[in-house]
Amino acid sequence: MAVPKKRTSKSRRGMRRSHDAIKHTAAVTDCPHCGELKLMHHICESCGAYRDLQVLEPKL
């Protein structure tokens, strides 16, 4: 069973975790139907549309 030989320092641990706080801002676009912000390749939460198809009922 693999066990680390040395203890990981706080600096190395922090450098490894530095990418955990990155937000997904590049994958956000406007919905062509309602204009709300949505993630790319996801169903719009406000109008329920995906690629010119009405997938879900719109939330009121």
N, C-alpha and C positions, 0 to 999 in steps of 0.2 A: 504494500500500500504506500502511495506517495505521500510524503510528509515534508513540508518546507524545512530546509536546514537552518535558515536564518529568519528572524522576525522581520516582517515588512514594516518599514518606517512610516511615520505619519505623512511624510512628504510623498513617498511613492504611492501610498494608498490614496492620497488626495489627487495625485496626477492621474491615477487610473480612473478615479471617479469623476474627473473633470467633465467628461462628456455626458454625464447623467443629467446635467442641468440644461443641456441644449434644447431649445424649443424647436418645434417643427414649423417654422415660419415660411420656409420656401415652398412647402406643399399646400399652402392655403391659397384658394382662388375665389373669385366671385361666382355665385350660382347664375347661370344664364337665364333662369326663369324668374327668380325673385330678387336676385342681387345680394343675398346674404353671403357671408363668408362661410366656406366649407372646405374640407380636406379634399384633395384631388383623389379620384377613383373611389369616392365614398358617396353615399346617398345624402342629399341635402336634408338636414334635420328640420328646417322650417317649412319647406314645401313638399318634400318627399319625392323629388324627381331625381332621376339618374339617366344621363345621356338621352334626353328628349323622351323619356318614358316616365309615366307616373307610377312609381313603385309602391309608395305608402300613402296613406291618407294624410293630408296636410294637418298640422297641429294648429289649433285655434288659439 
